[in-house]
Amino acid sequence: MSPWRCFLQLNNNEQQTSLALKDVTESTFEAEVLNSPVPVLVDFWATWCGTCKMMMPAVEQVGTALGAEAKVVKVDAGQPAGQAIAVRYGVRSLPTFIIFKGGEAVTTITGMTTKDKLIAAIKAA
């Protein structure tokens, strides 16, 4: 399937963009991310971001591949509930992936990347 066809399918079916990942907001960020006993990959994305939608299957695969070894969550930086978190961590473009360990941001990856690079960054954290 061509990348454009995949992009169009995702745009036409919003439900496909967030089936396996937990949404985190300002009210749940501390409990889900900062206080997590395992490393957390936070995917900063927005519904209007085509690249974010193209990355979503790879991000979901990261969560599946790592299982209990790490947690993968998402923050909708295009919504008020996620904007404050994005500003706090200096997110200036989407998608941005920040890996947290022990309550601290330890690695930031911006833009398109691969599942394997995300997994390697989480394991290196």
C-alpha positions in Angstrom: 0.0 0.0 0.0 1.4 3.4 -0.9 2.1 5.9 1.9 -0.5 8.3 0.5 -3.2 5.7 0.5 -2.3 4.8 4.1 -2.4 8.5 5.0 -5.8 8.9 3.3 -7.2 5.8 5.1 -6.1 7.2 8.4 -7.6 10.6 7.7 -10.9 8.9 6.7 -11.0 6.7 9.8 -9.9 8.6 12.9 -10.6 5.6 15.1 -7.5 3.8 13.7 -5.2 6.4 15.2 -5.5 5.6 18.9 -6.8 2.1 19.5 -3.9 0.7 21.6 -2.4 3.7 23.4 -3.6 5.4 26.5 -4.3 9.2 26.3 -2.5 11.2 29.0 -3.6 14.7 30.0 -2.5 17.3 32.5 -4.5 15.5 35.2 -3.1 12.1 34.6 0.5 12.9 33.5 2.1 12.7 36.9 0.6 9.3 37.8 1.0 7.7 34.3 4.4 9.1 33.3 6.4 10.7 36.1 5.6 8.1 38.8 5.9 5.1 36.5 8.2 2.3 37.7 9.2 1.5 34.1 10.4 3.8 31.3 7.6 5.6 29.4 7.6 6.7 25.8 5.3 9.7 25.4 4.1 10.3 21.8 3.2 14.0 21.4 0.8 14.2 18.4 -2.3 16.0 17.1 -5.3 14.9 15.0 -4.3 17.4 12.2 -0.7 16.0 12.0 -0.4 13.6 9.0 3.0 12.5 10.0 1.7 11.7 13.5 -1.0 9.5 12.0 1.5 7.7 9.7 3.7 7.0 12.8 0.9 5.6 15.0 1.1 2.0 13.8 4.8 1.9 14.6 4.3 3.5 18.0 1.6 0.9 18.8 4.0 -1.8 17.7 6.6 -0.5 20.2 4.1 -0.9 23.0 3.3 -4.4 21.9 7.0 -5.4 21.5 8.1 -4.1 24.9 5.1 -5.3 26.9 5.6 -4.8 30.6 9.2 -3.6 30.0 8.0 -0.1 29.2 4.9 2.0 28.9 3.8 3.9 25.7 1.3 6.7 26.0 0.2 9.7 23.9 -0.5 13.3 24.5 -2.7 15.3 22.1 -0.7 18.5 21.8 -3.4 20.0 19.7 -5.9 20.0 22.5 -5.8 22.2 25.7 -5.4 19.1 27.9 -2.1 18.3 26.2 -0.8 21.7 25.3 0.5 22.6 28.8 2.5 19.3 28.9 3.9 20.0 25.4 5.0 23.5 26.4 6.5 22.3 29.7 8.8 19.8 27.8 9.7 22.1 24.9 7.8 20.3 22.2 8.0 22.6 19.1 7.1 20.2 16.3 5.1 17.0 15.9 5.4 14.2 16.2 7.8 14.4 19.2 8.7 11.4 21.3 10.0 11.9 24.8 11.3 9.0 26.9 10.9 9.4 30.6 12.7 7.3 33.3 12.5 7.9 37.0 10.3 10.9 36.5 12.8 12.7 34.2 12.8 13.3 30.4 15.9 11.5 29.3 15.6 11.3 25.5 13.8 13.3 22.8 13.2 12.2 19.2 11.5 14.5 16.8 9.8 13.7 13.4 9.6 10.4 11.5 11.5 7.5 12.9 11.3 3.8 13.0 9.9 1.3 15.5 13.4 -0.1 16.0 14.9 3.3 16.8 12.2 3.9 19.3 12.7 0.5 21.0 16.5 1.0 21.1 16.1 4.5 22.6 13.8 3.1 25.3 16.1 0.2 26.1 19.1 2.6 26.3 17.3 4.9 28.8 
